[in-house]
Amino acid sequence: MRVSKIFNKSISCFLLFCFCSHFNIQAQIQSSTTNNNQTQDWIFGDGPEPKWVIELLHGAYQNVKEDNSFILKVPIAGSGINYSASVDGNAQIKQDGDYLIITPEKDYHGTILVNLNLDMSFILNVQSVNDKPSLSITDNKTIKEDEIFRTELSAKDAEGDELTYGATADNGATAKIIKNNLTIIPQKNYYGPINVNLAVSDGKSTDESSFILNVEPINDAPVLESILSKTMGNRNYVDLLMSGSDIDGDKLTYSVTGSDGVDFDVEKNKIVVKPKKDYRGSTAIKLTTSDGKSSVDTSFTLINPLPGLSAFAPQSMLEDEILTIVLNTIDAESDPFSYRVRQTENANIEINDNELSIIPDKDYFGELILNLNISDGADSTDFSFNVNVLPQPDFPIAYAGKDTIISNGCNSSLLLDGSKSYDVDNDIATYKWTLLNDSSIVLNSKKGMYKFKNFKKDVYQNILLTVSDSKGLKAYDTINVNIIDDEAPLANAGDDFIAPFDKFVRLDGSRSADDDSEIIYFWSILSGDVSFSKVERIKREPVFKYPSEITKPKNFTALLKVQDANSFCFSADTVLITCLPNVDMADSTVKYEIVRASKKDNRVFIDLNVTNKQFWPFDFAAFTLISVKNEENKLGQIDPYRGKNTVKYGIENEEKVGVELVYNFDSPPQEVSIVCKSNMALTADTVFFKQSF
């Protein structure tokens, strides 16, 4: 036997999904010296290396999807070569003849290091694919009639994506979800099974589940719906006729108690109230309605001594409706009655003559307590009664947005936004946008973009928004779109430039164009600490103040936004402005600030501010302290008869003097260099400004 070293090489290979593979190959093979099998030529002889080895050595790229096996062909059958392989984890490995099979663990994605016995290793990088979220199973639940069921849903997602939950319920129940909190509200008095369907989505795939919510019946208390009072003047009695109901169908019985001054006879659903002789004043009466298992009490008052307004049973009404009660009052002495009601929460109460109107607040449902005072001028009494406002399904409100104008040429896409639609019950289920001009549905979501086709003429388009809630109630709204056949203007803010020294930096938007309309200009500075005034920002050629006291070149980006006169189309362009330093020191004694440098024909005009920083007066003479050269390094000749303060004696400490200078050249200069000194000494520091025209 002999040992032969095959390779000592380092290779890289990437298997994507993935296995991103890095191979480090260093192998030793043992074989018999007598084995001259052709397959072994690449090991012991000078034959070529097999293709699979060459691929590994050169970093071949492979791909494998998550939850799939990676298969590498290793054609060594019959060669007398033995090899083994191992992984660093997260996978199972198997050798099957000429094949090495690597199977990652379920749902794993990432890198796997695979080692071969040839000192060969490579890294498999398992690339993620979306895994469907897994919704935890909810067992069947049980609640009592008229109870509300609440639970917290849970789900897992292998990638940790944000999850969205949904739910529906049958048999008239309402299902609501806030984040992962589920609420099921059965219909009032309903009992029996409710099938609840659940869903969870990671935005790419959905998992579903269901459970049954069993609603167990309970005994419902009877309801006294109304009391009809009849005053029998000839016998001084009051007959009270009760009308009650029981949702369970139980038989109702009535009983009554009151003060000592009144007797009662109960005959099925009629109670006869018999005041004793000469009884005067008011008496409180409590009426009990029973179904044999539960009962409800109703209290009311009789006054003076037999008013026809004898009772108020608890009343019921529907949400967003008005309940009117006729106050049929009769007084034994025929005294006129007056009524007064106290402020009631969640409702407005109106009394007109003998009619009491109850107007609950919009969308309110629940119990109202009314406190009423009745008087005949001699006697009065206070009493209260309840009104149960029952909820009813509310129609959603659709809002498609404001009518708008757009253009074929620049903004033919429109954002359809129904997010301001609402439902009091917070259960809008669907949104549908329909183009009425051809009855096509253009969007099935709350919000989205819709692009109109180019009509090449002015047209009107109408889009209908339909919103539906979970109960099937619908609402509608229409947005009217006026599409103008108008092309966008072309914005041109000019070429980038270095600003000349001046009091102002001037910009030029005159190259902007619009073939079919006038142009409106809007300028702004995107970067830097300068700005346009309100007046300048809307000019075609605006200016802003040249920044003062900058010590190094500074860039400013100006944005030009142009709009056609019809206000439909916009376009924008930017220009980069470079402002050079305009303040420096010749030494610690003098500060020069260039305000403006401009030319006219052969003349150059320069404005400077000179500030004395020393403690004694400074004699300034432009002839000797300031020189100006053109691009050919030729000096300009100062014009002593033009300008201002070319010679200034005794500039005091911290005094700033404005200097205006004029220099003549033989020909118009394209560029000038301005050198300022603090004194005539040859070693004096200088301030250098450079200006191109």
C-alpha positions as CSV (number, residue, x, y, z in Angstrom):
1,M,0.0,0.0,0.0
2,R,1.2,3.5,-0.6
3,V,-0.1,7.0,0.4
4,S,-0.6,9.5,-2.4
5,K,-1.4,13.2,-1.9
6,I,-4.0,14.2,-4.4
7,F,-4.4,18.0,-3.8
8,N,-3.6,20.7,-1.5
9,K,-5.8,23.5,-2.7
10,S,-8.4,26.0,-1.4
11,I,-11.6,26.5,-3.3
12,S,-14.9,28.4,-2.9
13,C,-18.4,27.2,-4.0
14,F,-21.8,28.8,-3.3
15,L,-25.0,26.7,-3.1
16,L,-27.8,29.2,-2.8
17,F,-30.9,28.6,-1.0
18,C,-29.3,27.7,-0.4
19,F,-26.2,26.4,0.3
20,C,-23.5,29.1,-0.1
21,S,-20.5,26.7,-0.4
22,H,-16.9,27.3,0.5
23,F,-14.6,24.4,-0.2
24,N,-11.3,23.8,1.4
25,I,-9.9,20.7,-0.2
26,Q,-6.9,18.8,1.1
27,A,-7.2,15.0,0.6
28,Q,-5.2,11.9,1.2
29,I,-6.1,8.6,-0.5
30,Q,-4.8,5.1,0.2
31,S,-4.8,2.6,-2.6
32,S,-2.9,-0.5,-3.7
33,T,0.1,0.1,-5.9
34,T,-1.2,-2.6,-8.2
35,N,-4.5,-0.9,-8.9
36,N,-4.3,0.8,-12.2
37,N,-8.0,1.4,-12.7
38,Q,-8.6,4.1,-15.2
39,T,-10.7,6.0,-12.7
40,Q,-7.7,6.4,-10.6
41,D,-5.5,8.0,-13.2
42,W,-6.3,11.4,-11.9
43,I,-5.1,10.3,-8.5
44,F,-1.9,8.4,-9.2
45,G,-1.0,9.4,-12.7
46,D,-1.0,12.4,-15.0
47,G,-4.7,12.1,-16.1
48,P,-7.1,15.1,-15.8
49,E,-9.0,15.7,-12.6
50,P,-12.7,14.7,-12.9
51,K,-15.2,17.5,-13.7
52,W,-16.8,17.5,-10.3
53,V,-13.4,18.1,-8.7
54,I,-12.6,20.9,-11.2
55,E,-16.0,22.5,-10.4
56,L,-15.3,22.4,-6.7
57,L,-11.8,23.8,-7.2
58,H,-13.0,26.7,-9.3
59,G,-15.9,27.6,-6.9
60,A,-18.9,26.3,-8.8
61,Y,-22.2,27.8,-7.8
62,Q,-25.0,25.4,-7.0
63,N,-28.6,26.1,-5.8
64,V,-30.9,24.3,-3.6
65,K,-34.2,25.4,-2.1
66,E,-35.2,25.3,1.5
67,D,-36.7,21.9,2.5
68,N,-34.9,20.2,-0.5
69,S,-31.9,18.0,-0.6
70,F,-28.5,18.9,-2.1
71,I,-27.1,16.0,-4.2
72,L,-23.4,16.0,-5.2
73,K,-22.2,13.4,-7.6
74,V,-18.9,11.8,-6.5
75,P,-18.0,9.3,-9.3
76,I,-15.7,7.0,-7.4
77,A,-17.5,3.7,-7.7
78,G,-15.0,0.9,-8.6
79,S,-12.0,3.2,-8.0
80,G,-11.1,1.6,-4.7
81,I,-11.4,5.0,-3.0
82,N,-13.3,5.3,0.2
83,Y,-14.5,8.7,1.5
84,S,-16.6,9.9,4.3
85,A,-18.5,13.2,4.9
86,S,-19.8,15.1,7.8
87,V,-21.7,18.4,8.5
88,D,-21.4,20.9,11.3
89,G,-25.2,20.6,12.1
90,N,-28.6,21.6,10.8
91,A,-28.6,18.8,8.2
92,Q,-28.5,15.0,7.7
93,I,-25.9,13.5,5.4
94,K,-26.0,10.3,3.4
95,Q,-23.7,8.5,1.0
96,D,-25.5,6.5,-1.7
97,G,-23.1,5.1,-4.3
98,D,-21.7,7.9,-6.4
99,Y,-23.9,10.4,-4.7
100,L,-23.5,12.5,-1.5
101,I,-26.9,13.6,-0.3
102,I,-27.2,16.5,2.2
103,T,-30.7,17.1,3.6
104,P,-31.2,20.3,5.7
105,E,-33.5,20.2,8.7
106,K,-37.1,21.3,7.9
107,D,-37.5,25.1,7.5
108,Y,-33.8,25.7,8.0
109,H,-32.1,28.3,5.9
110,G,-28.5,29.5,6.4
111,T,-25.1,28.1,6.1
112,I,-24.0,24.4,6.5
113,L,-20.3,23.4,6.6
114,V,-19.8,20.1,4.9
115,N,-16.5,18.2,5.4
116,L,-15.1,15.4,3.2
117,N,-12.4,13.0,4.1
118,L,-10.2,14.5,1.4
119,D,-9.8,17.5,3.7
120,M,-12.5,19.0,1.5
121,S,-15.1,21.2,3.0
122,F,-17.6,23.6,1.6
123,I,-20.3,25.8,3.1
124,L,-23.9,25.4,2.1
125,N,-25.9,28.6,2.6
126,V,-29.6,27.8,2.7
127,Q,-31.6,30.7,1.3
128,S,-34.9,31.6,2.8
129,V,-38.2,31.1,1.1
130,N,-41.4,32.2,2.7
131,D,-42.9,29.7,5.1
132,K,-46.7,29.8,5.7
133,P,-47.5,31.1,9.2
134,S,-48.9,28.5,11.6
135,L,-52.1,29.5,13.4
136,S,-52.5,27.9,16.8
137,I,-55.6,25.8,17.2
138,T,-58.4,27.2,19.2
139,D,-60.6,24.7,21.0
140,N,-64.3,24.9,21.0
141,K,-65.6,27.4,23.6
142,T,-68.8,27.9,25.5
143,I,-70.4,31.0,26.8
144,K,-73.8,32.0,28.2
145,E,-76.5,33.7,26.3
146,D,-75.9,37.5,25.9
147,E,-72.3,37.2,27.0
148,I,-69.4,38.4,24.9
149,F,-66.6,36.1,24.0
150,R,-63.0,37.3,24.0
151,T,-59.7,35.5,23.4
152,E,-56.2,36.1,22.3
153,L,-55.0,34.4,19.0
154,S,-51.5,33.3,18.5
155,A,-49.5,32.1,15.5
156,K,-45.9,31.4,14.6
157,D,-43.9,32.4,11.5
158,A,-40.6,30.9,10.7
159,E,-39.3,34.2,9.2
160,G,-40.7,36.4,12.0
161,D,-42.8,38.3,9.6
162,E,-45.5,40.7,10.9
163,L,-48.8,38.8,11.1
164,T,-52.3,40.0,10.4
165,Y,-55.3,38.2,11.8
166,G,-58.9,37.9,10.5
167,A,-62.1,36.3,11.6
168,T,-65.7,35.7,10.6
169,A,-68.7,34.3,12.5
170,D,-72.1,33.0,11.3
171,N,-75.6,33.2,12.8
172,G,-75.6,36.9,13.0
173,A,-72.7,37.2,15.4
174,T,-70.2,40.0,15.0
175,A,-66.4,39.2,14.9
176,K,-63.9,41.9,15.7
177,I,-60.1,41.7,15.8
178,I,-57.8,44.3,17.2
179,K,-54.2,43.2,16.6
180,N,-54.5,39.5,17.8
181,N,-57.4,40.0,20.2
182,L,-60.6,38.4,19.0
183,T,-64.1,39.5,20.2
184,I,-67.3,37.6,19.2
185,I,-70.6,39.4,20.0
186,P,-73.6,37.1,19.5
187,Q,-77.0,38.6,18.6
188,K,-79.1,39.5,21.6
189,N,-81.0,36.5,23.1
190,Y,-79.3,34.1,20.6
191,Y,-78.3,30.7,21.8
192,G,-76.9,27.8,19.8
193,P,-73.7,27.2,17.9
194,I,-71.6,29.9,16.2
195,N,-69.0,28.8,13.6
196,V,-66.0,31.0,13.9
197,N,-63.4,31.0,11.0
198,L,-59.9,32.3,11.7
199,A,-57.1,33.3,9.4
200,V,-53.6,34.6,9.8
201,S,-51.4,36.0,7.0
202,D,-47.8,37.1,6.8
203,G,-48.6,39.1,3.6
204,K,-47.6,36.3,1.3
205,S,-49.4,33.2,2.5
206,T,-52.3,32.4,4.9
207,D,-53.1,29.7,7.4
208,E,-56.7,29.1,8.5
209,S,-58.5,27.5,11.4
210,S,-61.9,27.3,12.9
211,F,-63.8,26.5,16.1
212,I,-67.3,26.4,17.4
213,L,-68.6,28.9,20.0
214,N,-71.5,27.3,21.8
215,V,-73.9,29.8,23.4
216,E,-75.9,28.2,26.2
217,P,-79.5,29.6,26.9
218,I,-80.3,31.4,30.1
219,N,-83.7,32.4,31.4
220,D,-84.5,35.9,30.2
221,A,-86.3,38.2,32.5
222,P,-89.8,39.2,31.4
223,V,-90.2,42.6,29.9
224,L,-93.0,45.0,30.8
225,E,-93.5,46.8,27.5
226,S,-96.3,49.2,28.3
227,I,-98.9,50.2,30.8
228,L,-102.2,51.7,29.5
229,S,-104.1,53.7,32.2
230,K,-107.8,54.4,32.1
231,T,-109.4,56.7,34.6
232,M,-113.0,55.8,35.4
233,G,-114.3,59.2,36.6
234,N,-117.7,57.8,37.7
235,R,-116.1,55.3,40.1
236,N,-112.9,57.1,41.0
237,Y,-110.7,54.1,40.0
238,V,-107.8,53.7,37.7
239,D,-107.4,50.6,35.5
240,L,-103.9,49.7,34.5
241,L,-103.6,47.4,31.6
242,M,-100.2,45.7,31.4
243,S,-98.6,44.5,28.2
244,G,-95.5,42.3,28.8
245,S,-93.5,39.7,27.0
246,D,-91.0,36.9,27.7
247,I,-88.6,35.8,25.0
248,D,-88.6,32.3,26.5
249,G,-92.4,32.1,26.1
250,D,-93.1,31.7,29.8
251,K,-96.5,32.7,31.2
252,L,-96.4,36.1,33.0
253,T,-98.0,37.1,36.3
254,Y,-98.3,40.5,37.9
255,S,-98.4,41.8,41.5
256,V,-98.5,45.2,42.9
257,T,-97.7,47.1,46.2
258,G,-98.3,50.7,47.2
259,S,-99.1,53.0,50.1
260,D,-101.8,52.5,52.7
261,G,-104.1,55.0,51.0
262,V,-104.7,52.8,48.0
263,D,-106.1,49.3,47.4
264,F,-105.3,47.1,44.4
265,D,-107.2,44.3,42.6
266,V,-105.1,42.1,40.2
267,E,-107.0,40.4,37.4
268,K,-104.6,38.7,35.0
269,N,-103.0,41.6,33.2
270,K,-105.2,44.3,34.7
271,I,-104.7,46.1,38.0
272,V,-107.5,48.2,39.4
273,V,-106.2,51.0,41.6
274,K,-108.8,52.0,44.3
275,P,-107.9,55.1,46.3
276,K,-109.5,55.1,49.8
277,K,-112.2,57.6,50.6
278,D,-110.9,61.2,50.7
279,Y,-107.4,60.1,49.8
280,R,-105.3,63.0,48.5
281,G,-101.7,63.4,47.5
282,S,-99.4,61.1,45.7
283,T,-98.5,57.5,46.1
284,A,-95.6,55.3,44.9
285,I,-96.6,52.1,43.2
286,K,-94.3,49.1,42.5
287,L,-95.5,46.6,39.9
288,T,-93.7,43.2,39.7
289,T,-93.8,41.2,36.5
290,S,-92.7,37.5,36.8
291,D,-92.2,34.5,34.5
292,G,-91.9,32.2,37.5
293,K,-88.1,32.1,37.4
294,S,-87.2,35.8,37.4
295,S,-89.0,39.1,37.8
296,V,-88.7,42.7,37.0
297,D,-90.0,45.6,39.1
298,T,-91.5,48.8,37.7
299,S,-92.2,51.9,39.9
300,F,-94.4,54.8,39.1
301,T,-96.4,57.4,40.9
302,L,-100.1,58.4,41.2
303,I,-100.8,62.0,42.2
304,N,-103.6,64.4,43.2
305,P,-105.2,61.8,43.6
306,L,-106.1,60.2,40.3
307,P,-104.1,61.7,37.4
308,G,-104.4,59.9,34.1
309,L,-100.6,59.9,33.9
310,S,-100.5,56.9,36.1
311,A,-97.4,55.0,35.0
312,F,-94.4,54.7,32.9
313,A,-93.1,51.3,32.2
314,P,-89.6,50.8,31.0
315,Q,-89.6,51.8,27.3
316,S,-87.6,50.4,24.4
317,M,-86.6,52.1,21.2
318,L,-84.1,51.6,18.4
319,E,-80.8,53.4,18.1
320,D,-80.9,56.7,16.1
321,E,-84.7,56.9,16.3
322,I,-87.1,59.2,18.3
323,L,-89.5,57.9,20.9
324,T,-92.6,60.0,21.6
325,I,-94.8,59.4,24.7
326,V,-98.2,61.0,25.0
327,L,-98.7,62.2,28.6
328,N,-102.4,61.6,29.1
329,T,-103.0,63.3,32.4
330,I,-106.3,63.8,34.2
331,D,-106.7,65.5,37.5
332,A,-109.6,64.9,39.8
333,E,-109.9,68.6,40.4
334,S,-109.4,69.2,36.6
335,D,-106.3,71.3,37.4
336,P,-104.0,71.8,34.5
337,F,-100.7,69.9,34.5
338,S,-97.2,71.2,33.8
339,Y,-94.2,69.1,33.1
340,R,-90.5,69.6,33.7
341,V,-87.7,67.2,32.8
342,R,-84.2,67.2,34.2
343,Q,-81.1,67.1,32.0
344,T,-80.6,63.5,30.8
345,E,-77.2,62.1,29.8
346,N,-76.8,60.8,26.2
347,A,-80.1,62.2,25.0
348,N,-82.1,65.4,24.4
349,I,-85.6,65.5,25.9
350,E,-88.3,67.8,24.5
351,I,-91.9,68.4,25.9
352,N,-94.5,70.0,23.6
353,D,-97.9,70.2,25.3
354,N,-98.5,66.7,26.5
355,E,-95.9,65.0,24.2
356,L,-92.6,63.8,25.6
357,S,-90.0,63.2,22.8
358,I,-86.8,61.3,23.6
359,I,-83.9,61.9,21.1
360,P,-80.8,59.8,22.0
361,D,-77.4,61.0,20.9
362,K,-76.4,59.8,17.4
363,D,-75.2,56.2,17.5
364,Y,-75.8,55.9,21.2
365,F,-77.3,52.7,22.5
366,G,-77.8,51.6,26.1
367,E,-80.0,52.6,29.0
368,L,-81.4,56.1,29.5
369,I,-82.8,57.3,32.8
370,L,-85.4,60.1,32.6
371,N,-86.4,62.2,35.6
372,L,-89.7,63.9,35.2
373,N,-91.6,66.4,37.4
374,I,-95.4,66.7,37.1
375,S,-97.4,69.4,38.8
376,D,-101.0,70.6,38.9
377,G,-100.1,73.8,40.6
378,A,-101.0,72.6,44.0
379,D,-99.1,69.3,44.3
380,S,-96.2,68.0,42.4
381,T,-94.2,64.8,42.3
382,D,-90.9,63.6,40.9
383,F,-90.6,60.2,39.3
384,S,-88.2,58.4,36.9
385,F,-88.4,55.7,34.3
386,N,-86.0,53.9,32.0
387,V,-85.7,53.8,28.3
388,N,-83.6,51.0,26.7
389,V,-82.1,52.1,23.4
390,L,-81.4,49.0,21.4
391,P,-78.5,48.9,18.9
392,Q,-79.2,48.3,15.3
393,P,-76.8,47.8,12.4
394,D,-75.4,51.1,11.3
395,F,-74.8,51.8,7.6
396,P,-71.2,52.6,6.8
397,I,-70.3,56.0,5.4
398,A,-68.4,56.0,2.1
399,Y,-65.9,58.9,1.3
400,A,-64.2,58.7,-2.1
401,G,-62.4,62.0,-1.7
402,K,-62.8,65.4,-3.3
403,D,-63.4,66.0,-6.9
404,T,-60.1,66.7,-8.7
405,I,-58.5,67.8,-11.9
406,I,-55.6,65.9,-13.5
407,S,-53.7,66.0,-16.8
408,N,-53.0,63.6,-19.6
409,G,-49.5,65.1,-19.8
410,C,-48.1,64.8,-16.4
411,N,-50.3,63.3,-13.7
412,S,-52.7,60.9,-15.3
413,S,-52.4,58.6,-12.3
414,L,-54.8,59.2,-9.4
415,L,-54.5,58.0,-5.8
416,L,-57.9,56.5,-4.9
417,D,-58.2,56.8,-1.1
418,G,-61.2,55.6,0.8
419,S,-59.5,55.7,4.2
420,K,-61.8,58.4,5.4
421,S,-64.8,56.1,5.0
422,Y,-66.0,54.9,8.4
423,D,-68.5,52.7,10.1
424,V,-69.7,53.3,13.7
425,D,-69.5,49.5,14.3
426,N,-65.9,49.6,12.9
427,D,-66.6,46.6,10.6
428,I,-66.1,47.8,7.0
429,A,-65.3,44.6,5.2
430,T,-64.8,45.5,1.5
431,Y,-64.0,48.4,-0.7
432,K,-64.8,48.5,-4.4
433,W,-63.9,51.2,-6.9
434,T,-65.9,51.2,-10.2
435,L,-65.3,53.4,-13.2
436,L,-68.8,54.4,-14.1
437,N,-67.9,55.4,-17.7
438,D,-67.4,51.7,-18.6
439,S,-68.6,49.9,-15.4
440,S,-65.2,48.3,-14.9
441,I,-63.8,47.6,-11.4
442,V,-60.5,49.4,-11.1
443,L,-59.6,48.6,-7.5
444,N,-60.7,46.3,-4.7
445,S,-58.8,47.8,-1.7
446,K,-59.1,50.8,0.6
447,K,-56.3,52.8,-1.2
448,G,-54.4,52.4,-4.4
449,M,-53.2,54.1,-7.6
450,Y,-55.2,54.1,-10.8
451,K,-53.8,55.3,-14.1
452,F,-56.2,56.7,-16.7
453,K,-55.6,56.0,-20.3
454,N,-54.6,59.0,-22.5
455,F,-57.7,60.3,-24.1
456,K,-55.9,63.1,-26.0
457,K,-58.7,65.4,-25.2
458,D,-60.5,66.9,-22.2
459,V,-62.8,64.3,-20.6
460,Y,-64.7,63.7,-17.3
461,Q,-64.4,60.3,-15.5
462,N,-66.5,59.2,-12.6
463,I,-65.4,56.6,-10.1
464,L,-67.9,55.1,-7.6
465,L,-66.7,53.8,-4.2
466,T,-68.8,51.1,-2.6
467,V,-68.1,50.1,1.0
468,S,-69.7,47.1,2.6
469,D,-69.7,46.1,6.3
470,S,-69.8,42.5,7.6
471,K,-73.6,42.6,7.7
472,G,-73.9,43.4,4.1
473,L,-74.9,47.0,4.6
474,K,-73.5,49.3,1.8
475,A,-72.7,52.9,1.2
476,Y,-71.7,54.8,-1.9
477,D,-69.7,57.9,-2.9
478,T,-68.5,59.2,-6.2
479,I,-65.3,61.1,-7.1
480,N,-65.5,63.2,-10.3
481,V,-62.2,63.5,-12.2
482,N,-61.7,66.2,-14.8
483,I,-58.8,65.1,-17.1
484,I,-57.3,68.0,-19.0
485,D,-55.4,67.4,-22.3
486,D,-52.3,69.3,-21.2
487,E,-48.6,68.6,-21.5
488,A,-46.2,69.2,-18.7
489,P,-43.9,72.2,-18.8
490,L,-40.1,71.6,-19.0
491,A,-38.2,73.0,-16.0
492,N,-34.6,74.3,-16.6
493,A,-32.8,75.8,-13.7
494,G,-29.7,76.6,-15.7
495,D,-26.2,75.1,-15.6
496,D,-24.3,74.6,-12.4
497,F,-22.0,77.7,-11.8
498,I,-19.7,79.5,-9.5
499,A,-21.4,82.6,-8.2
500,P,-19.7,85.9,-9.0
501,F,-18.9,88.1,-6.0
502,D,-21.9,90.4,-5.6
503,K,-24.4,91.4,-3.1
504,F,-26.8,88.8,-4.6
505,V,-26.6,85.5,-6.4
506,R,-28.7,85.5,-9.5
507,L,-30.5,82.5,-10.9
508,D,-32.1,82.0,-14.3
509,G,-35.1,79.8,-15.1
510,S,-35.8,81.5,-18.5
511,R,-34.9,78.3,-20.4
512,S,-37.9,76.6,-18.9
513,A,-40.6,76.0,-21.6
514,D,-44.3,75.0,-22.1
515,D,-45.8,74.8,-25.5
516,D,-49.4,75.2,-24.5
517,S,-49.4,77.5,-21.4
518,E,-47.7,80.2,-19.5
519,I,-45.4,79.1,-16.7
520,I,-45.5,79.7,-13.0
521,Y,-42.2,79.5,-11.1
522,F,-41.4,78.2,-7.6
523,W,-37.8,78.4,-6.3
524,S,-36.4,76.9,-3.1
525,I,-33.0,76.1,-1.6
526,L,-32.6,72.4,-0.8
527,S,-29.3,72.7,1.0
528,G,-27.4,75.4,2.7
529,D,-28.4,78.3,5.1
530,V,-29.7,80.8,2.5
531,S,-33.2,81.3,1.2
532,F,-35.3,83.2,-1.3
533,S,-37.7,85.9,-0.1
534,K,-41.4,85.4,-0.7
535,V,-41.2,87.8,-3.6
536,E,-38.1,86.3,-5.2
537,R,-39.1,82.7,-5.0
538,I,-41.8,83.1,-7.6
539,K,-39.7,85.0,-10.1
540,R,-38.3,83.6,-13.3
541,E,-34.9,85.1,-12.5
542,P,-34.7,85.3,-8.7
543,V,-31.8,86.4,-6.4
544,F,-30.7,85.5,-2.9
545,K,-28.1,87.3,-0.8
546,Y,-24.6,86.2,-1.2
547,P,-23.6,84.5,2.0
548,S,-21.2,86.6,4.1
549,E,-18.2,85.5,6.0
550,I,-17.7,82.0,4.7
551,T,-14.2,80.7,5.0
552,K,-14.2,78.0,2.4
553,P,-16.2,77.3,-0.8
554,K,-19.8,76.4,-0.1
555,N,-22.3,74.7,-2.3
556,F,-26.0,75.5,-2.5
557,T,-28.6,73.4,-4.4
558,A,-31.6,75.3,-5.7
559,L,-34.8,73.6,-6.9
560,L,-36.9,75.1,-9.6
561,K,-40.4,73.7,-9.8
562,V,-42.4,75.0,-12.8
563,Q,-46.2,74.7,-13.2
564,D,-48.3,75.5,-16.1
565,A,-50.8,78.3,-15.7
566,N,-53.7,75.8,-15.4
567,S,-52.0,74.4,-12.3
568,F,-52.3,70.8,-13.5
569,C,-48.7,69.9,-14.5
570,F,-45.4,70.3,-12.8
571,S,-41.8,69.5,-13.5
572,A,-38.6,70.3,-11.6
573,D,-34.9,70.9,-12.1
574,T,-32.0,71.7,-9.8
575,V,-28.9,73.8,-10.1
576,L,-25.7,73.7,-8.0
577,I,-24.3,77.1,-7.0
578,T,-20.8,77.4,-5.5
579,C,-20.0,80.5,-3.5
580,L,-16.4,81.2,-2.8
581,P,-15.0,82.6,0.5
582,N,-15.4,86.4,0.6
583,V,-13.9,87.2,3.9
584,D,-10.3,86.7,5.1
585,M,-7.5,88.3,7.1
586,A,-4.3,89.8,5.7
587,D,-3.0,89.4,9.3
588,S,-4.5,90.1,12.7
589,T,-4.9,93.8,11.9
590,V,-7.2,94.1,8.8
591,K,-10.2,92.2,7.5
592,Y,-11.3,92.4,3.9
593,E,-14.7,91.4,2.7
594,I,-15.4,91.4,-1.0
595,V,-19.0,92.5,-1.7
596,R,-19.0,92.5,-5.5
597,A,-16.8,92.0,-8.5
598,S,-18.2,92.7,-11.9
599,K,-17.0,93.9,-15.3
600,K,-18.2,96.1,-18.1
601,D,-16.2,96.0,-21.3
602,N,-12.5,96.6,-20.3
603,R,-13.4,97.8,-16.8
604,V,-13.6,95.8,-13.6
605,F,-15.6,97.1,-10.7
606,I,-14.8,95.9,-7.2
607,D,-16.7,96.7,-3.9
608,L,-14.8,95.9,-0.7
609,N,-15.5,96.3,3.0
610,V,-12.3,97.1,5.0
611,T,-12.4,96.7,8.8
612,N,-9.6,97.9,11.1
613,K,-8.8,95.2,13.7
614,Q,-5.8,96.9,15.3
615,F,-6.0,99.3,18.3
616,W,-4.6,102.3,16.4
617,P,-5.9,104.0,13.2
618,F,-5.1,102.4,9.9
619,D,-4.2,104.4,6.8
620,F,-5.7,102.8,3.7
621,A,-4.6,103.4,0.2
622,A,-6.0,101.2,-2.6
623,F,-3.1,102.2,-4.9
624,T,-0.6,100.3,-2.9
625,L,-2.6,97.7,-0.9
626,I,-4.9,96.2,-3.6
627,S,-3.8,94.8,-6.9
628,V,-6.0,93.2,-9.7
629,K,-4.6,90.9,-12.4
630,N,-6.3,89.3,-15.4
631,E,-6.0,85.7,-16.6
632,E,-2.7,86.7,-18.4
633,N,-1.3,87.9,-15.1
634,K,-1.4,91.5,-16.3
635,L,-2.2,94.2,-13.8
636,G,-5.2,96.4,-14.1
637,Q,-4.7,100.1,-13.8
638,I,-6.7,101.7,-11.0
639,D,-8.8,104.7,-12.1
640,P,-8.2,107.4,-9.4
641,Y,-11.1,109.5,-10.7
642,R,-13.7,106.9,-10.2
643,G,-14.8,104.9,-7.2
644,K,-15.0,105.8,-3.6
645,N,-12.6,105.8,-0.6
646,T,-9.6,104.8,-2.8
647,V,-7.6,106.6,-0.1
648,K,-8.8,106.7,3.5
649,Y,-6.8,108.0,6.3
650,G,-7.4,107.0,9.9
651,I,-9.8,104.1,9.8
652,E,-10.5,103.7,13.5
653,N,-10.4,100.4,15.5
654,E,-13.4,98.1,14.5
655,E,-14.5,100.7,12.0
656,K,-15.7,99.3,8.6
657,V,-15.3,101.3,5.5
658,G,-16.9,100.6,2.1
659,V,-14.5,100.9,-0.8
660,E,-15.4,101.1,-4.5
661,L,-12.6,100.6,-7.0
662,V,-12.4,100.7,-10.8
663,Y,-9.6,99.0,-12.8
664,N,-8.9,99.3,-16.5
665,F,-7.5,96.6,-18.7
666,D,-6.4,96.6,-22.3
667,S,-9.1,94.0,-23.2
668,P,-12.1,92.6,-21.4
669,P,-10.8,90.1,-18.8
670,Q,-12.3,86.6,-18.5
671,E,-11.0,86.2,-15.0
672,V,-9.4,88.4,-12.3
673,S,-7.3,87.7,-9.2
674,I,-7.6,90.3,-6.4
675,V,-4.8,90.5,-3.8
676,C,-5.3,92.6,-0.7
677,K,-2.5,93.4,1.8
678,S,-2.5,95.0,5.3
679,N,0.6,97.0,4.7
680,M,3.3,97.5,2.1
681,A,5.8,95.2,3.8
682,L,6.9,92.4,1.5
683,T,6.2,89.8,4.2
684,A,2.6,91.0,4.8
685,D,-0.1,88.3,4.6
686,T,-2.5,88.7,1.7
687,V,-6.1,88.0,1.0
688,F,-6.7,86.3,-2.3
689,F,-10.0,86.4,-4.2
690,K,-10.5,84.9,-7.7
691,Q,-13.4,85.8,-9.9
692,S,-14.5,84.4,-13.3
693,F,-16.8,86.3,-15.6
